[in-house]
Amino acid sequence: MRRIFYSLSFLQKLWLTICLIVICTTIFFFLMFQYAYKQLYVSYVRSTLIQEGNSLVKHYHEINDDKKFEQFVSNFDNVSNANVIFVSNPRDLSACIPYNLSHQSFITEDDRETLLKGKTITKTGFEEKFKRQIIGVVVPVVKGEKLEGIVYLHLPLRSITELIQQSKWILLISTLIFAFVVLVIGRRIIKQMIKPLSRMEQISYKMANGDYTERIKYNSGDEVGKLASAFNSMSESLQKEDENRKEFLANVSHELRTPLSYVKGYSEAILDGVVKPPQQLKYVGIIRKEAGRMQRLVRDLLDLATLDAKQLPLNKEPNVIAQLIEDTLETYTQSLNRNEIKIVRDIDETIIANVDPDRFQQVIHNLIDNSIRYTPNGKSIFISLSQNKKVILEIIDEGKGVPNEEITSLGERFYRVDKARSRNEGGTGLGLAIVKQIIDQHNGEIRFSNYEGKGLRVIISLPLFEQ
């Protein structure tokens, strides 16, 4: 049974659910109808009979004459819905009822004791004596401590079958209308639910074939609407990722094409003897330079892929950030002197942060490389390190900055402000992308802006080390 249920489609499961709801609701209404019949109808008839019986007993005490009272009861019986009998001897009740009864007394000794106490007796249910489902009320006529007689009122109860038989067409029509309304509403609900799901199925096949442009139009705030919104977000992410992948492959191909053409062309020229000494050394130098560029590109690509996949474990430990900065700057002494670039420091040497020292120094290397590349000779690079709830590292160069509309592109792979100059000077266009990944894995943040009167401003914020 479970296998059959699992093999059903979502639409079939919904229709099965709605049909079960209709059936269960119909059964529930029928049971409630029975309950109302037993609890309300029977209770109402019983209270009515008791009220009529008490009124008759009250009248008996007022006239205080058995024959007159019997006549009064007989007249009352003619106009009442119930059968009413007055018996001065309760033991003779069965002989006074116009039904085919045995001579066995209808009132037992236990009933007689109850009547002597002035209490009313109710007999409900199927009585073999009457072959009928009845409700009977026995009201005692007590005078002093003597039972003068009883007033017996009984009324045949209409069975639930009789009631249903009488109103079967009303019940049938009501049930059909109810089922029709439920099915119409259910069909509308199912259509609203299935439509976005069917659309998701169609789009998912297109996505499997590389088409990420389709979107689902569904504005409901329910779970299906949230699923549709999440599906659209996933489609947008996959589309963007696909575009980035294509752009990445195009950029890698473009970056490798130039050095590979140099290596191939110059090596063939040397091998074919077209280039003679001492020009061969020059061409070998060019080949070496282009091989070095490809080596740096491959290294940066591997670093970026490892950081993207978060497969590179970071050995975070408390480090004095000022010391990491100074150790990195020492490697640039010759380059700074050659370009006559001055480093202006404003560094708090007491700041400690939980970082991977090698990766953080790689961040400093990439940023200083970038600053030196774009800072004119004779200018300065400003480095400041401070703390304000976080570690704040600022690096500002005196280059020409970045066009405001391109600030947001900084950190994208292969992005260069001056593409021709960067390529000539050996930049891969991946340095800032690597920096962003490393800072992100340190739970930090990096921002870029143009600094008025100077050049590009880089701000890195990191969590403070908490002991």
BATOR-611104 format. One record per residue (C-alpha): residue number from 1; x, y, z. Coordinates in nm, 4 decimals, padded with zeros to 6 digits, always signed. Layout:
ATOM  nr        x        y        z
ATOM NUM        X        Y        Z
...
***
This chain:
ATOM  nr        x        y        z
ATOM   1 +00.0000 +00.0000 +00.0000
ATOM   2 +00.2824 +00.2340 +00.0883
ATOM   3 +00.4556 +00.1593 -00.2420
ATOM   4 +00.1377 +00.2402 -00.4326
ATOM   5 +00.1037 +00.5698 -00.2451
ATOM   6 +00.4659 +00.6643 -00.3131
ATOM   7 +00.4231 +00.5808 -00.6820
ATOM   8 +00.1379 +00.8317 -00.7176
ATOM   9 +00.2076 +01.1721 -00.8653
ATOM  10 +00.1754 +01.4843 -00.6518
ATOM  11 -00.1469 +01.5741 -00.8354
ATOM  12 -00.2956 +01.2302 -00.7660
ATOM  13 -00.2003 +01.2559 -00.3999
ATOM  14 -00.3744 +01.5928 -00.3731
ATOM  15 -00.6930 +01.4622 -00.5353
ATOM  16 -00.6838 +01.1562 -00.3099
ATOM  17 -00.6461 +01.3845 -00.0091
ATOM  18 -00.9433 +01.5987 -00.1133
ATOM  19 -01.1617 +01.2913 -00.1716
ATOM  20 -01.0686 +01.1589 +00.1716
ATOM  21 -01.1586 +01.4983 +00.3204
ATOM  22 -01.5013 +01.4894 +00.1528
ATOM  23 -01.5674 +01.1328 +00.2732
ATOM  24 -01.4457 +01.2012 +00.6274
ATOM  25 -01.6466 +01.5232 +00.6447
ATOM  26 -01.9644 +01.3459 +00.5285
ATOM  27 -01.9144 +01.0731 +00.7882
ATOM  28 -01.8489 +01.3370 +01.0509
ATOM  29 -02.1706 +01.5214 +00.9648
ATOM  30 -02.3673 +01.1947 +00.9835
ATOM  31 -02.2219 +01.1143 +01.3259
ATOM  32 -02.2931 +01.4660 +01.4436
ATOM  33 -02.6496 +01.4271 +01.3152
ATOM  34 -02.6879 +01.1091 +01.5197
ATOM  35 -02.5426 +01.2802 +01.8233
ATOM  36 -02.7781 +01.5747 +01.7817
ATOM  37 -03.0693 +01.3353 +01.7452
ATOM  38 -02.9854 +01.1496 +02.0626
ATOM  39 -02.8778 +01.4436 +02.2729
ATOM  40 -03.1092 +01.7180 +02.1542
ATOM  41 -03.4226 +01.5562 +02.0130
ATOM  42 -03.4602 +01.2883 +02.2825
ATOM  43 -03.3746 +01.5339 +02.5575
ATOM  44 -03.6267 +01.7831 +02.4251
ATOM  45 -03.9065 +01.5217 +02.4099
ATOM  46 -03.8281 +01.3983 +02.7614
ATOM  47 -03.8326 +01.7469 +02.9153
ATOM  48 -04.1602 +01.8244 +02.7342
ATOM  49 -04.3277 +01.5084 +02.8669
ATOM  50 -04.2054 +01.5752 +03.2226
ATOM  51 -04.3352 +01.9305 +03.2054
ATOM  52 -04.6790 +01.8140 +03.0841
ATOM  53 -04.6894 +01.5393 +03.3495
ATOM  54 -04.6083 +01.7821 +03.6329
ATOM  55 -04.8800 +02.0187 +03.5095
ATOM  56 -05.1339 +01.7335 +03.5147
ATOM  57 -05.0327 +01.6274 +03.8663
ATOM  58 -05.0691 +01.9869 +03.9813
ATOM  59 -05.4195 +01.9939 +03.8327
ATOM  60 -05.5014 +01.6651 +04.0146
ATOM  61 -05.4269 +01.8248 +04.3498
ATOM  62 -05.6420 +02.1215 +04.2567
ATOM  63 -05.9615 +01.9242 +04.1721
ATOM  64 -05.8930 +01.6338 +04.4173
ATOM  65 -06.1386 +01.4004 +04.2362
ATOM  66 -06.0186 +01.0848 +04.0600
ATOM  67 -06.3093 +01.0555 +03.8154
ATOM  68 -06.2974 +01.4200 +03.7133
ATOM  69 -05.9205 +01.3966 +03.6771
ATOM  70 -05.9508 +01.0824 +03.4634
ATOM  71 -06.1903 +01.2692 +03.2368
ATOM  72 -05.9545 +01.5668 +03.2246
ATOM  73 -05.6638 +01.3397 +03.1350
ATOM  74 -05.8739 +01.1726 +02.8653
ATOM  75 -05.9551 +01.5105 +02.7146
ATOM  76 -05.5898 +01.6156 +02.7378
ATOM  77 -05.4856 +01.2912 +02.5656
ATOM  78 -05.7074 +01.3801 +02.2687
ATOM  79 -05.5312 +01.7113 +02.2065
ATOM  80 -05.1736 +01.6176 +02.3108
ATOM  81 -04.9113 +01.4698 +02.0790
ATOM  82 -04.8238 +01.2199 +02.3506
ATOM  83 -05.0334 +00.9330 +02.4809
ATOM  84 -05.1421 +01.0215 +02.8362
ATOM  85 -05.2858 +00.7783 +03.0892
ATOM  86 -05.3832 +00.8191 +03.4541
ATOM  87 -05.3747 +00.5020 +03.6643
ATOM  88 -05.4690 +00.4967 +04.0267
ATOM  89 -05.2948 +00.1592 +04.0684
ATOM  90 -04.9538 +00.1567 +03.9011
ATOM  91 -04.9566 -00.2224 +03.8915
ATOM  92 -05.2480 -00.2088 +03.6501
ATOM  93 -05.0673 +00.0219 +03.4069
ATOM  94 -05.0189 -00.2493 +03.1461
ATOM  95 -05.3912 -00.3222 +03.1368
ATOM  96 -05.4691 +00.0394 +03.0637
ATOM  97 -05.2348 +00.0814 +02.7645
ATOM  98 -05.3987 +00.0155 +02.4288
ATOM  99 -05.1265 -00.2211 +02.3108
ATOM 100 -05.1018 -00.5983 +02.3053
ATOM 101 -04.9189 -00.6465 +02.6359
ATOM 102 -04.8719 -00.9352 +02.8714
ATOM 103 -05.0136 -00.9143 +03.2238
ATOM 104 -04.6696 -00.8658 +03.3683
ATOM 105 -04.6588 -00.5445 +03.5648
ATOM 106 -04.4957 -00.2531 +03.3767
ATOM 107 -04.3946 -00.0877 +03.7051
ATOM 108 -04.1452 -00.2871 +03.9069
ATOM 109 -04.0995 -00.2743 +04.2830
ATOM 110 -03.7860 -00.0635 +04.2421
ATOM 111 -03.9820 +00.1810 +04.0263
ATOM 112 -04.2572 +00.1957 +04.2899
ATOM 113 -04.0069 +00.2892 +04.5604
ATOM 114 -03.8723 +00.5658 +04.3367
ATOM 115 -04.2245 +00.6961 +04.2708
ATOM 116 -04.3062 +00.6985 +04.6437
ATOM 117 -04.0158 +00.9419 +04.6854
ATOM 118 -04.1885 +01.1757 +04.4401
ATOM 119 -03.9291 +01.1216 +04.1674
ATOM 120 -04.0066 +01.0907 +03.7984
ATOM 121 -03.9111 +00.7756 +03.6066
ATOM 122 -03.8067 +00.7905 +03.2428
ATOM 123 -03.8099 +00.4837 +03.0192
ATOM 124 -03.6272 +00.5295 +02.6891
ATOM 125 -03.5346 +00.2697 +02.4324
ATOM 126 -03.6866 -00.0228 +02.2541
ATOM 127 -03.9522 -00.1931 +02.4626
ATOM 128 -04.0555 -00.5458 +02.3771
ATOM 129 -04.3987 -00.4702 +02.5237
ATOM 130 -04.4629 -00.2037 +02.2575
ATOM 131 -04.2418 -00.3328 +01.9803
ATOM 132 -04.1520 +00.0275 +01.9388
ATOM 133 -03.8733 +00.2732 +02.0173
ATOM 134 -04.0428 +00.4958 +02.2718
ATOM 135 -03.9752 +00.7413 +02.5459
ATOM 136 -04.2079 +00.7215 +02.8450
ATOM 137 -04.2310 +00.9363 +03.1540
ATOM 138 -04.3971 +00.8163 +03.4754
ATOM 139 -04.4957 +01.1059 +03.7027
ATOM 140 -04.6102 +01.0047 +04.0543
ATOM 141 -04.9246 +01.1388 +04.2192
ATOM 142 -04.8256 +01.1377 +04.5852
ATOM 143 -05.0483 +01.2495 +04.8678
ATOM 144 -04.8820 +01.2458 +05.2045
ATOM 145 -04.6806 +00.9252 +05.2065
ATOM 146 -04.9244 +00.7366 +04.9847
ATOM 147 -04.8945 +00.6828 +04.6101
ATOM 148 -05.2429 +00.7771 +04.4841
ATOM 149 -05.1565 +00.6916 +04.1258
ATOM 150 -04.9362 +00.7817 +03.8324
ATOM 151 -04.9588 +00.9885 +03.5177
ATOM 152 -04.7920 +00.8013 +03.2343
ATOM 153 -04.6986 +00.9923 +02.9189
ATOM 154 -04.5276 +00.8114 +02.6312
ATOM 155 -04.4389 +00.9095 +02.2792
ATOM 156 -04.2965 +00.6944 +01.9962
ATOM 157 -03.9550 +00.8212 +01.8965
ATOM 158 -03.8812 +00.8681 +01.5327
ATOM 159 -03.5778 +00.6584 +01.4500
ATOM 160 -03.2742 +00.8033 +01.2836
ATOM 161 -03.3566 +00.5839 +00.9842
ATOM 162 -03.7001 +00.7412 +00.9587
ATOM 163 -03.5541 +01.0893 +00.9801
ATOM 164 -03.2973 +01.0107 +00.7117
ATOM 165 -03.5593 +00.8442 +00.4938
ATOM 166 -03.7778 +01.1519 +00.5190
ATOM 167 -03.4965 +01.3932 +00.4420
ATOM 168 -03.2875 +01.1669 +00.2176
ATOM 169 -03.3235 +01.3929 -00.0866
ATOM 170 -03.2235 +01.6980 +00.1150
ATOM 171 -02.9227 +01.5106 +00.2527
ATOM 172 -02.8316 +01.3744 -00.0896
ATOM 173 -02.8543 +01.7129 -00.2606
ATOM 174 -02.6687 +01.8822 +00.0272
ATOM 175 -02.3932 +01.6200 +00.0107
ATOM 176 -02.3602 +01.6578 -00.3666
ATOM 177 -02.3494 +02.0371 -00.3406
ATOM 178 -02.0920 +02.0141 -00.0618
ATOM 179 -01.8796 +01.7687 -00.2621
ATOM 180 -01.9088 +01.9846 -00.5755
ATOM 181 -01.8069 +02.3023 -00.3900
ATOM 182 -01.5138 +02.1240 -00.2225
ATOM 183 -01.3956 +01.9770 -00.5526
ATOM 184 -01.4235 +02.3132 -00.7322
ATOM 185 -01.2315 +02.4890 -00.4570
ATOM 186 -00.9857 +02.1992 -00.4388
ATOM 187 -00.9323 +02.2076 -00.8151
ATOM 188 -00.8559 +02.5792 -00.7955
ATOM 189 -00.6167 +02.5310 -00.5054
ATOM 190 -00.4472 +02.2360 -00.6766
ATOM 191 -00.4133 +02.4350 -00.9980
ATOM 192 -00.2508 +02.7222 -00.8096
ATOM 193 -00.0159 +02.4816 -00.6307
ATOM 194 +00.0726 +02.2631 -00.9285
ATOM 195 +00.1276 +02.5469 -01.1770
ATOM 196 +00.4521 +02.6820 -01.0222
ATOM 197 +00.5719 +02.3287 -00.9466
ATOM 198 +00.5141 +02.2220 -01.3071
ATOM 199 +00.6906 +02.5383 -01.4178
ATOM 200 +00.9849 +02.4508 -01.1927
ATOM 201 +01.0039 +02.1076 -01.3542
ATOM 202 +01.0121 +02.2600 -01.7030
ATOM 203 +01.2736 +02.5184 -01.6071
ATOM 204 +01.4888 +02.2592 -01.4290
ATOM 205 +01.5191 +02.0626 -01.7552
ATOM 206 +01.6237 +02.3814 -01.9338
ATOM 207 +01.8781 +02.4516 -01.6597
ATOM 208 +02.0149 +02.1003 -01.7058
ATOM 209 +02.0808 +02.1974 -02.0680
ATOM 210 +02.2563 +02.5194 -01.9686
ATOM 211 +01.9665 +02.7683 -02.0028
ATOM 212 +01.9384 +02.9706 -01.6796
ATOM 213 +01.7318 +03.2624 -01.8126
ATOM 214 +01.3810 +03.1345 -01.7287
ATOM 215 +01.2032 +03.2559 -01.4115
ATOM 216 +00.8859 +03.1558 -01.2269
ATOM 217 +00.6155 +03.4215 -01.1875
ATOM 218 +00.4443 +03.3449 -00.8570
ATOM 219 +00.3830 +03.6192 -00.6035
ATOM 220 +00.2079 +03.4262 -00.3248
ATOM 221 +00.3531 +03.4442 +00.0255
ATOM 222 +00.2855 +03.0781 +00.1062
ATOM 223 +00.5385 +02.7948 +00.1105
ATOM 224 +00.5076 +02.7367 -00.2652
ATOM 225 +00.5663 +03.1082 -00.3248
ATOM 226 +00.8746 +03.0970 -00.1041
ATOM 227 +00.9937 +02.7887 -00.2915
ATOM 228 +00.9408 +02.9695 -00.6232
ATOM 229 +01.1343 +03.2699 -00.4924
ATOM 230 +01.4177 +03.0440 -00.3746
ATOM 231 +01.4128 +02.8664 -00.7121
ATOM 232 +01.4424 +03.2016 -00.8924
ATOM 233 +01.7304 +03.3026 -00.6640
ATOM 234 +01.9010 +02.9721 -00.7392
ATOM 235 +01.8491 +03.0270 -01.1127
ATOM 236 +01.9980 +03.3762 -01.0881
ATOM 237 +02.2956 +03.2435 -00.8909
ATOM 238 +02.3540 +02.9625 -01.1397
ATOM 239 +02.3196 +03.2043 -01.4306
ATOM 240 +02.5693 +03.4400 -01.2722
ATOM 241 +02.8012 +03.1520 -01.1893
ATOM 242 +02.7739 +03.0243 -01.5460
ATOM 243 +02.8503 +03.3700 -01.6822
ATOM 244 +03.1452 +03.4014 -01.4435
ATOM 245 +03.2699 +03.0587 -01.5502
ATOM 246 +03.2495 +03.1497 -01.9174
ATOM 247 +03.4149 +03.4851 -01.8522
ATOM 248 +03.6784 +03.3146 -01.6380
ATOM 249 +03.7611 +03.0637 -01.9111
ATOM 250 +03.7706 +03.3421 -02.1704
ATOM 251 +04.0025 +03.5479 -01.9490
ATOM 252 +04.2327 +03.2535 -01.8799
ATOM 253 +04.2479 +03.1760 -02.2512
ATOM 254 +04.3195 +03.5412 -02.3260
ATOM 255 +04.5864 +03.5659 -02.0555
ATOM 256 +04.7638 +03.2516 -02.1741
ATOM 257 +04.7349 +03.3251 -02.5449
ATOM 258 +04.9892 +03.6103 -02.5490
ATOM 259 +05.2699 +03.4452 -02.3478
ATOM 260 +05.2166 +03.1146 -02.5281
ATOM 261 +05.2414 +03.2851 -02.8665
ATOM 262 +05.5643 +03.4584 -02.7524
ATOM 263 +05.7128 +03.1318 -02.6247
ATOM 264 +05.6121 +02.9404 -02.9359
ATOM 265 +05.7206 +03.2102 -03.1811
ATOM 266 +06.0585 +03.2906 -03.0279
ATOM 267 +06.1448 +02.9268 -02.9567
ATOM 268 +06.0682 +02.8333 -03.3184
ATOM 269 +06.2774 +03.1271 -03.4390
ATOM 270 +06.5715 +03.0013 -03.2325
ATOM 271 +06.5263 +02.6387 -03.3386
ATOM 272 +06.4919 +02.7323 -03.7067
ATOM 273 +06.8104 +02.9395 -03.6905
ATOM 274 +06.6309 +03.2573 -03.7890
ATOM 275 +06.7728 +03.4325 -03.4826
ATOM 276 +07.1500 +03.4338 -03.4508
ATOM 277 +07.3681 +03.5087 -03.1488
ATOM 278 +07.3706 +03.7429 -02.9639
ATOM 279 +06.9961 +03.7995 -03.0382
ATOM 280 +06.9243 +03.4487 -02.9106
ATOM 281 +06.9930 +03.5553 -02.5509
ATOM 282 +06.7412 +03.8369 -02.5840
ATOM 283 +06.4760 +03.5993 -02.7156
ATOM 284 +06.5530 +03.3429 -02.4444
ATOM 285 +06.5029 +03.6210 -02.1892
ATOM 286 +06.1635 +03.7028 -02.3398
ATOM 287 +06.0680 +03.3332 -02.3282
ATOM 288 +06.1782 +03.3176 -01.9633
ATOM 289 +05.9748 +03.6303 -01.8802
ATOM 290 +05.6589 +03.4959 -02.0459
ATOM 291 +05.7058 +03.1554 -01.8787
ATOM 292 +05.7317 +03.3354 -01.5453
ATOM 293 +05.4065 +03.5215 -01.6209
ATOM 294 +05.2304 +03.1910 -01.6972
ATOM 295 +05.3746 +03.0418 -01.3802
ATOM 296 +05.2386 +03.3301 -01.1698
ATOM 297 +04.9009 +03.3025 -01.3410
ATOM 298 +04.8760 +02.9288 -01.2742
ATOM 299 +04.9869 +02.9803 -00.9127
ATOM 300 +04.7262 +03.2509 -00.8573
ATOM 301 +04.4575 +03.0399 -01.0227
ATOM 302 +04.5401 +02.7454 -00.7959
ATOM 303 +04.5361 +02.9714 -00.4891
ATOM 304 +04.2034 +03.1212 -00.5893
ATOM 305 +04.0483 +02.7796 -00.6619
ATOM 306 +04.1675 +02.6484 -00.3249
ATOM 307 +04.0320 +02.9541 -00.1421
ATOM 308 +03.7002 +02.9356 -00.3295
ATOM 309 +03.6521 +02.5740 -00.2274
ATOM 310 +03.7642 +02.6545 +00.1289
ATOM 311 +03.9959 +02.3544 +00.1089
ATOM 312 +04.2977 +02.5457 +00.2332
ATOM 313 +04.3174 +02.5173 +00.6125
ATOM 314 +04.4039 +02.8460 +00.7782
ATOM 315 +04.6501 +02.8240 +01.0662
ATOM 316 +04.5055 +03.1106 +01.2661
ATOM 317 +04.6970 +03.2215 +01.5712
ATOM 318 +04.7477 +03.5437 +01.7652
ATOM 319 +04.9912 +03.7661 +01.5736
ATOM 320 +05.1254 +04.1170 +01.6136
ATOM 321 +04.9948 +04.2716 +01.2929
ATOM 322 +05.2576 +04.5474 +01.2878
ATOM 323 +05.5344 +04.2858 +01.2763
ATOM 324 +05.3707 +04.1044 +00.9815
ATOM 325 +05.3467 +04.4359 +00.7958
ATOM 326 +05.7085 +04.5299 +00.8624
ATOM 327 +05.8373 +04.1851 +00.7606
ATOM 328 +05.6498 +04.2154 +00.4330
ATOM 329 +05.7699 +04.5714 +00.3623
ATOM 330 +06.1323 +04.4645 +00.4042
ATOM 331 +06.1045 +04.2551 +00.0873
ATOM 332 +06.0174 +04.5708 -00.1084
ATOM 333 +06.3184 +04.7804 -00.0005
ATOM 334 +06.4961 +04.7630 -00.3378
ATOM 335 +06.1782 +04.8128 -00.5402
ATOM 336 +06.0786 +05.1159 -00.3292
ATOM 337 +06.4262 +05.2674 -00.3567
ATOM 338 +06.4404 +05.2064 -00.7316
ATOM 339 +06.1083 +05.3850 -00.7840
ATOM 340 +06.1828 +05.6483 -00.5194
ATOM 341 +05.8580 +05.5620 -00.3391
ATOM 342 +05.8359 +05.6422 +00.0312
ATOM 343 +05.6345 +05.4440 +00.2857
ATOM 344 +05.4611 +05.6647 +00.5437
ATOM 345 +05.3634 +05.4606 +00.8501
ATOM 346 +05.1112 +05.5235 +01.1257
ATOM 347 +05.1036 +05.1835 +01.2903
ATOM 348 +04.9875 +05.0797 +01.6367
ATOM 349 +05.2408 +04.8142 +01.7337
ATOM 350 +05.0261 +04.6718 +02.0169
ATOM 351 +04.7446 +04.5384 +01.8009
ATOM 352 +04.7026 +04.1620 +01.7978
ATOM 353 +04.4663 +03.9669 +01.5715
ATOM 354 +04.3947 +03.5996 +01.5155
ATOM 355 +04.5231 +03.5447 +01.1597
ATOM 356 +04.7130 +03.2986 +00.9452
ATOM 357 +05.0535 +03.4790 +00.9211
ATOM 358 +05.1447 +03.3422 +00.5766
ATOM 359 +04.8081 +03.4256 +00.4204
ATOM 360 +04.7913 +03.7669 +00.5838
ATOM 361 +05.1376 +03.8507 +00.4527
ATOM 362 +05.0129 +03.7407 +00.1096
ATOM 363 +04.7370 +04.0029 +00.1483
ATOM 364 +04.9974 +04.2719 +00.2293
ATOM 365 +05.2160 +04.1580 -00.0624
ATOM 366 +04.9321 +04.1813 -00.3137
ATOM 367 +04.8175 +04.5224 -00.1896
ATOM 368 +05.1696 +04.6697 -00.1810
ATOM 369 +05.2397 +04.5225 -00.5271
ATOM 370 +04.9285 +04.6939 -00.6530
ATOM 371 +05.0172 +05.0249 -00.4850
ATOM 372 +05.3725 +05.0286 -00.6196
ATOM 373 +05.2485 +04.9425 -00.9692
ATOM 374 +05.0202 +05.2479 -00.9817
ATOM 375 +05.2179 +05.4992 -00.7706
ATOM 376 +05.4345 +05.7400 -00.9763
ATOM 377 +05.8037 +05.7759 -00.8956
ATOM 378 +05.8758 +06.0120 -00.6110
ATOM 379 +05.5342 +05.9682 -00.4494
ATOM 380 +05.4342 +05.7967 -00.1234
ATOM 381 +05.2290 +05.5061 +00.0029
ATOM 382 +05.0511 +05.5594 +00.3355
ATOM 383 +04.9929 +05.2667 +00.5726
ATOM 384 +04.7982 +05.3009 +00.8965
ATOM 385 +04.6983 +05.0411 +01.1549
ATOM 386 +04.4517 +05.1190 +01.4330
ATOM 387 +04.1728 +04.9626 +01.6301
ATOM 388 +03.8142 +05.0682 +01.6993
ATOM 389 +03.6212 +04.7587 +01.8061
ATOM 390 +03.7984 +04.5990 +01.5090
ATOM 391 +04.1457 +04.5984 +01.3579
ATOM 392 +04.1534 +04.8647 +01.0839
ATOM 393 +04.4289 +04.8512 +00.8203
ATOM 394 +04.4413 +05.1297 +00.5598
ATOM 395 +04.6690 +05.1475 +00.2557
ATOM 396 +04.6539 +05.4637 +00.0420
ATOM 397 +04.8641 +05.5269 -00.2670
ATOM 398 +04.9191 +05.8504 -00.4625
ATOM 399 +04.8294 +05.7068 -00.7995
ATOM 400 +04.5543 +05.8278 -01.0272
ATOM 401 +04.2905 +05.6210 -00.8476
ATOM 402 +04.0073 +05.4286 -01.0076
ATOM 403 +03.7079 +05.5693 -01.1984
ATOM 404 +03.4133 +05.5841 -00.9579
ATOM 405 +03.1967 +05.3663 -01.1810
ATOM 406 +03.4617 +05.0921 -01.1663
ATOM 407 +03.5194 +05.0877 -00.7887
ATOM 408 +03.2708 +04.8041 -00.7431
ATOM 409 +03.4614 +04.5932 -00.9983
ATOM 410 +03.7771 +04.5876 -00.7885
ATOM 411 +03.8381 +04.2372 -00.6605
ATOM 412 +03.6787 +04.0691 -00.9601
ATOM 413 +03.8925 +03.8121 -01.1327
ATOM 414 +04.1102 +03.9424 -01.4146
ATOM 415 +03.9834 +04.2962 -01.3632
ATOM 416 +04.2432 +04.5653 -01.4421
ATOM 417 +04.2028 +04.9402 -01.4360
ATOM 418 +04.4747 +04.9850 -01.6979
ATOM 419 +04.4730 +04.6507 -01.8766
ATOM 420 +04.7598 +04.7133 -02.1180
ATOM 421 +04.9929 +04.8578 -01.8544
ATOM 422 +04.9133 +04.5873 -01.5982
ATOM 423 +04.9800 +04.3103 -01.8445
ATOM 424 +05.3082 +04.4613 -01.9493
ATOM 425 +05.4137 +04.4901 -01.5858
ATOM 426 +05.3289 +04.1328 -01.5079
ATOM 427 +04.9978 +04.1603 -01.3186
ATOM 428 +04.7601 +03.8656 -01.3478
ATOM 429 +04.4446 +04.0526 -01.2473
ATOM 430 +04.3861 +03.8003 -00.9668
ATOM 431 +04.5696 +03.9672 -00.6787
ATOM 432 +04.2736 +04.1592 -00.5329
ATOM 433 +04.0414 +03.8605 -00.5862
ATOM 434 +04.2784 +03.6499 -00.3739
ATOM 435 +04.2919 +03.9271 -00.1119
ATOM 436 +03.9130 +03.9355 -00.0876
ATOM 437 +03.8929 +03.5603 -00.0425
ATOM 438 +04.1583 +03.5541 +00.2310
ATOM 439 +03.9991 +03.8431 +00.4207
ATOM 440 +03.6568 +03.6779 +00.3899
ATOM 441 +03.7903 +03.3560 +00.5412
ATOM 442 +03.9264 +03.5630 +00.8310
ATOM 443 +03.5712 +03.6941 +00.8941
ATOM 444 +03.6885 +04.0361 +00.7830
ATOM 445 +03.5828 +04.2949 +00.5277
ATOM 446 +03.7630 +04.4894 +00.2557
ATOM 447 +03.6462 +04.8165 +00.0981
ATOM 448 +03.7855 +05.0306 -00.1850
ATOM 449 +03.7440 +05.4033 -00.2440
ATOM 450 +03.9187 +05.6974 -00.4043
ATOM 451 +04.1007 +05.9109 -00.1494
ATOM 452 +04.0659 +06.2817 -00.2184
ATOM 453 +04.3941 +06.4383 -00.3218
ATOM 454 +04.5702 +06.1031 -00.3402
ATOM 455 +04.4843 +05.7740 -00.5110
ATOM 456 +04.3191 +05.4449 -00.4204
ATOM 457 +04.2259 +05.3776 -00.0595
ATOM 458 +04.1981 +05.0181 +00.0677
ATOM 459 +04.0412 +04.9554 +00.4104
ATOM 460 +04.0570 +04.6150 +00.5744
ATOM 461 +03.8735 +04.5401 +00.8994
ATOM 462 +03.9369 +04.2272 +01.1054
ATOM 463 +03.8038 +04.0987 +01.4404
ATOM 464 +04.0193 +04.1855 +01.7407
ATOM 465 +04.1900 +03.9032 +01.9271
ATOM 466 +03.9987 +03.8236 +02.2467
ATOM 467 +04.1882 +03.6528 +02.5221
***
